[in-house]
Amino acid sequence: ENLMYFLRHGLVSHVDYLFVLNSDLRESILIPTRSNIHILRRENSCYDLGSFKVGVEHLEQTLGKTYKRLMMINASVRGPFMPTYTPGCWIDNFLSRLQKDVKLVGTTFNCADRRHVQSQVIAVDRQGYELIAPALACHANLVDAVSNGEIAATRLVRDAGFKVDVMMTSFHAGEKAVDECNTRDINFPNGYYERSIHPYEVMFIKANRLIDDHVLKLYTEWHDSAWDLNSCPTRIS
C-alpha cells in the first residue's frame, strides 16, 4: 500500500527515480514506464542505507550523471501527505532545507538513542552524501545498520561542523530543543509528547508501527479522493 500511494502522489517529472526491489511486485502494482523512472532488482541485503549507496552508484553509472541532491525513502513509510494550504511540490520541502550549513534532512529525530536523524526518509546534497559515506556500508545485521549506519550518519555530519534538520516541529522549538529533548523513538503510538505524530507534521509516516492506523486510513482515502489537493506543476498523475 505504501508503494501504491507513492506512485499515485509522489511522482514528479523533474526528478529521476530508482525503485530498488528485493522481490517481485503484485500484478496490481504497475510502476510507470517513463524516462525518469528506473528499477533495480537485487537481493535483499545491506539494509536501507547500504542499498541507498548501491542505488545511487547504479543510477549514476547507468545515466552518466552525478547528482547534486539525493533522497532515500524506505518501504515502511507512507506519503507524501501535504495540507491543502501547502503549495508546490512535496520534494522541494525536503531539498530546500539543504543549505550551506545543513547537510542531512529527515522527517523525525530520535532523542532516546544517541540523538540522531532517523533514516526512513533522508535528503542530502553531494557534500552531505560524501560525509555520510562511511554510514552507507553494506551492514551485516540490524544492530550494525542502526549503530554504524543510521546513528553514525548524524554524527559524521556534525563532526564535520555541519547541521542536520528534520520536519517534526519540536526539533525547532528553541536552540536547546534537540539537546534537551527526552522523548523516546517517536514513531510509536503516543510516542510524541504523549500523543501520536500526525502525517502532516512529517509528510511521510511510518505505516508499520500502529502509530494511528485510523488517521492513516482516513488521510490516505481523502488524498486519494481529492481533486484539488496538489499544486505541484510537475506532478505525474
C-alpha positions in Angstrom: 0.0 0.0 0.0 2.9 2.4 0.7 4.4 2.0 -2.7 1.0 2.3 -4.4 0.3 5.5 -2.5 3.6 6.9 -3.5 3.0 6.0 -7.2 -0.2 7.9 -7.0 1.0 11.0 -5.2 4.8 11.2 -5.1 6.0 11.2 -8.8 7.1 14.4 -10.4 8.6 14.9 -13.9 11.7 16.8 -12.9 13.2 14.1 -10.6 14.9 10.8 -11.5 13.5 7.9 -9.5 15.1 4.5 -8.8 12.9 1.8 -7.2 15.1 -0.8 -5.6 13.1 -4.1 -5.5 14.1 -7.1 -3.4 11.1 -9.2 -4.5 8.5 -9.3 -7.2 5.6 -6.9 -7.0 2.0 -7.9 -7.1 0.4 -7.8 -10.5 -1.8 -4.9 -9.4 1.2 -2.7 -8.8 2.4 -1.1 -12.0 5.4 1.3 -11.9 5.0 3.8 -14.8 7.3 3.5 -17.8 8.9 6.9 -18.2 12.4 8.1 -19.0 12.9 9.4 -15.4 11.7 6.2 -13.7 14.1 3.3 -13.2 14.1 -0.1 -11.5 16.9 -2.1 -9.9 16.2 -5.7 -8.8 18.6 -7.1 -6.3 18.9 -9.5 -3.4 17.6 -8.3 0.0 20.9 -7.2 1.6 22.7 -4.2 3.0 19.6 -2.7 4.7 18.4 0.8 3.8 21.5 3.0 3.8 23.7 0.3 2.1 21.0 -0.1 -0.6 20.8 3.6 -1.0 24.5 3.7 -1.9 24.1 0.8 -4.3 21.2 2.5 -5.9 23.0 5.9 -6.3 26.0 4.2 -7.8 23.8 2.2 -10.2 21.8 5.1 -11.4 24.8 7.4 -11.8 26.7 4.8 -13.8 23.7 3.9 -15.9 22.8 7.5 -16.8 26.2 9.0 -16.7 25.2 11.6 -14.2 26.5 13.0 -10.9 23.6 14.1 -8.7 23.9 17.2 -6.6 20.9 16.3 -4.3 19.6 12.9 -3.4 16.8 11.4 -1.4 16.1 8.0 0.0 12.6 6.7 1.1 12.2 3.3 2.5 9.2 1.0 2.1 8.0 1.3 5.7 6.6 4.9 5.3 3.5 6.2 3.5 3.5 9.7 1.9 3.7 12.3 0.8 0.9 13.9 2.8 0.7 17.7 2.4 -2.1 20.0 3.8 -4.4 21.6 1.4 -2.9 25.1 2.1 0.7 24.0 1.3 1.6 25.0 -2.3 4.2 23.5 -4.5 5.9 20.1 -4.9 6.4 17.9 -1.8 10.1 17.2 -2.7 11.0 20.8 -2.5 10.1 20.9 1.2 13.0 18.5 1.8 15.5 19.8 -0.7 15.0 23.4 0.3 16.2 22.6 3.8 19.6 21.6 2.5 21.8 24.7 3.0 25.4 25.6 3.3 25.4 24.5 6.9 22.7 21.8 6.7 23.8 18.5 5.0 21.3 15.9 6.2 17.5 16.3 6.3 15.0 13.8 7.6 11.4 13.5 9.0 12.0 12.6 12.6 14.7 12.8 15.3 15.4 10.1 17.9 16.2 11.6 21.3 16.4 8.2 23.1 19.4 6.6 21.5 22.4 8.8 20.8 20.4 11.6 19.3 20.1 11.2 15.5 18.1 11.7 12.4 16.1 8.6 11.7 16.7 7.2 8.3 13.3 6.1 6.9 13.4 9.3 4.8 16.6 11.3 4.2 17.8 14.0 1.9 21.4 15.0 1.3 23.3 17.3 -1.1 26.5 16.0 -2.7 28.7 17.1 0.2 26.3 15.5 2.7 26.3 12.3 0.7 30.1 12.1 0.8 30.2 13.0 4.5 27.9 10.1 5.4 29.6 7.6 3.0 31.1 5.5 5.9 27.5 5.0 7.2 26.4 3.7 3.7 28.3 0.5 4.0 26.7 -2.9 3.4 25.7 -3.6 7.0 25.5 -7.3 8.0 22.8 -7.1 10.6 20.2 -4.7 12.1 22.3 -3.7 15.1 25.2 -2.7 12.8 22.8 -0.9 10.4 21.4 1.2 13.2 24.6 1.9 15.1 27.1 2.3 12.3 24.5 3.4 9.7 21.6 5.5 10.9 23.1 6.8 14.1 26.5 7.3 12.6 25.2 9.4 9.7 24.2 12.2 12.1 27.5 12.0 13.9 29.5 12.2 10.7 27.7 15.3 9.6 28.0 17.1 13.0 31.7 16.1 13.5 32.4 17.8 10.2 30.9 21.0 11.5 27.6 20.9 9.8 24.0 20.6 11.0 21.1 18.2 10.5 17.4 19.1 10.1 14.0 17.3 10.4 10.4 18.0 9.7 9.0 17.5 13.2 8.1 20.8 14.9 9.6 20.1 18.3 13.0 19.9 16.7 12.8 23.6 16.0 11.4 24.7 19.5 14.4 26.8 20.5 18.2 26.4 20.3 18.3 23.8 23.1 15.3 21.8 21.9 17.4 19.0 20.5 20.0 18.8 23.3 17.3 18.7 25.9 14.6 16.6 24.3 13.8 13.5 26.2 11.2 11.6 24.1 11.8 8.0 23.1 11.5 6.9 19.5 8.5 9.0 18.4 7.5 6.5 15.7 5.2 4.6 18.0 1.6 5.2 19.3 1.6 8.2 21.7 5.4 8.4 21.4 5.5 12.1 20.5 5.0 14.1 23.7 2.1 11.8 24.8 0.4 11.8 21.5 0.8 10.2 18.1 2.6 12.2 15.5 0.4 13.4 12.6 1.2 12.7 8.9 1.1 16.4 8.1 3.9 17.1 10.5 6.4 14.8 8.9 4.9 14.3 5.4 6.0 10.6 5.4 4.8 8.5 8.3 5.8 5.0 9.4 2.9 2.7 8.4 4.2 -0.4 10.2 4.2 0.9 13.8 0.5 1.2 14.5 1.0 4.9 15.2 -2.5 5.8 14.4 -4.0 3.5 11.7 -7.3 5.2 11.8 -5.8 8.6 10.9 -3.5 7.0 8.3 -6.5 5.3 6.7 -8.6 8.5 6.6 -5.9 10.7 5.1 -5.0 8.0 2.6 -8.6 7.9 1.4 -9.0 11.7 1.5 -5.9 12.3 -0.6 -6.8 9.5 -3.0 -10.3 11.0 -3.5 -9.3 14.7 -3.7 -9.2 16.5 -7.0 -7.6 19.8 -5.8 -5.1 18.9 -3.1 -1.9 19.1 -5.3 -0.5 22.3 -6.7 2.8 20.8 -7.9 3.0 21.8 -11.6 5.3 18.8 -12.5 3.3 16.1 -10.8 2.8 12.9 -12.7 -0.7 11.7 -12.3 
